[in-house]
Amino acid sequence: MSKTFEFTRIGYTYLPTSDIEGSIQWYMKNLGLQLISKFEDRGSMIAILHYPHKNAIALALIETDVVQPLQIMRNGEFYPVMAMNCEDIEYTHDFLKSRGVEVTPIEDLGDSEARYFYFKDDQGNLLEAAWSKWDPEDEIKESFQF
């Protein structure tokens, strides 16, 4: 007998953008996401972007009328709205810097069991690049086009 779960995983995350085309290009160029679909929904555009990994969570860019980054405050400081795993955090840090993306210094947690840095997307949403020794390995989707 198999168990029925209420949910199986987080499917996607939403981020606002006032420039859907510019944001699609920013995420493809700087973060390596691929555009899977773009469509109109309730009067504005939505773009679905994805990584090639089988268990990756999709990013849904939602077109808005104004630039209004998502914000989380934690102890009086801005906190990222989304964390993205990376296999080699130093490489990712250097890559984003070389693309002109402003990045914070890499921080260590614990005994370097986890490392992270922050950066902002083209709309000002604060994001996190993260690596930890607990990150699961994932397979690449066979159908994903590079």
C-alpha positions in Angstrom: 0.0 0.0 0.0 1.4 3.4 -1.0 1.0 6.5 1.0 -0.8 9.5 -0.5 0.9 12.8 0.3 -0.9 16.1 0.5 1.9 17.7 -1.6 5.0 16.2 -3.4 7.3 19.2 -3.6 7.5 23.0 -4.2 6.6 23.4 -7.8 7.7 27.0 -8.6 8.3 30.4 -7.1 7.0 33.7 -8.2 9.0 36.9 -8.7 7.6 40.2 -9.9 9.0 42.1 -12.9 8.0 45.3 -14.6 10.1 44.3 -17.7 9.2 40.7 -18.6 11.5 40.6 -21.7 14.4 42.2 -19.8 14.0 39.9 -16.9 13.8 36.8 -19.0 17.1 37.8 -20.7 18.7 38.6 -17.3 17.9 35.2 -15.8 18.9 33.4 -18.9 22.2 35.3 -19.3 23.3 35.5 -15.7 21.7 32.5 -14.0 21.6 30.0 -16.8 17.8 29.4 -16.7 16.0 28.4 -19.9 12.6 29.9 -21.0 10.1 27.1 -21.0 6.9 29.0 -21.7 5.5 32.6 -21.8 1.8 33.4 -21.8 -0.8 35.9 -20.8 -2.8 35.3 -17.6 -5.3 37.7 -16.2 -4.1 40.7 -18.1 -0.3 40.4 -17.8 2.5 38.1 -19.0 4.0 35.2 -17.1 7.3 33.6 -18.1 8.3 30.1 -16.8 12.0 29.5 -16.6 13.7 26.3 -15.5 17.1 24.6 -14.9 17.9 21.3 -16.6 17.9 19.3 -13.4 15.1 16.8 -12.8 14.2 18.1 -9.4 14.7 21.8 -10.0 12.0 24.3 -9.0 10.6 26.5 -11.8 10.8 30.3 -11.7 7.7 32.1 -12.7 8.3 35.8 -13.6 5.1 37.7 -13.1 4.7 41.0 -15.1 3.6 43.9 -12.9 2.9 47.6 -13.7 5.6 48.9 -11.3 9.0 47.9 -10.1 8.3 46.5 -6.7 10.9 44.0 -5.5 9.8 41.4 -3.0 11.2 42.1 0.5 11.7 40.1 3.6 13.0 41.9 6.7 14.8 39.8 9.3 16.2 41.5 12.4 16.1 44.9 10.6 18.0 43.6 7.6 16.8 42.6 4.1 16.7 38.8 3.6 16.7 37.0 0.3 13.4 36.0 -1.2 14.9 32.9 -2.9 18.1 30.8 -2.6 19.6 29.1 -5.5 22.0 26.2 -5.1 25.4 26.1 -6.9 28.0 23.4 -7.2 31.0 25.7 -7.0 30.2 28.9 -5.1 33.5 30.6 -5.9 33.0 30.0 -9.6 29.4 31.3 -9.4 30.5 34.4 -7.4 33.3 35.2 -9.9 31.0 34.6 -12.9 28.3 37.0 -11.6 30.9 39.6 -10.8 32.3 39.3 -14.3 28.8 39.9 -15.7 28.5 43.2 -13.7 26.2 41.8 -11.1 26.8 43.3 -7.6 27.6 40.5 -5.2 28.3 40.4 -1.4 31.4 38.6 -0.1 31.0 34.8 0.3 30.1 33.9 3.9 30.7 30.7 5.7 28.2 29.0 8.1 29.4 26.6 10.8 32.7 24.9 10.0 32.4 25.9 6.3 29.6 23.3 6.0 27.5 25.8 4.1 28.5 29.0 2.1 26.4 31.7 0.6 26.4 35.2 -0.9 23.7 37.7 -1.9 23.0 39.5 -5.1 20.0 41.3 -6.8 18.3 40.6 -10.0 17.5 43.3 -12.6 14.3 44.3 -10.7 16.0 44.6 -7.3 14.8 41.2 -5.8 17.5 40.1 -3.3 18.6 36.5 -4.1 21.0 34.1 -2.5 23.6 31.8 -4.0 24.1 28.9 -1.7 26.2 25.8 -1.3 26.3 23.2 1.5 27.7 19.8 2.0 24.1 18.5 2.4 23.0 19.6 -1.1 21.6 16.6 -3.0 22.9 15.5 -6.3 20.5 15.8 -9.2 20.2 14.4 -12.7 19.8 16.4 -15.9 16.5 16.0 -17.8 17.1 14.2 -21.1 14.6 16.5 -22.9 16.3 19.7 -21.8 17.8 21.7 -24.7 21.1 23.4 -24.0 
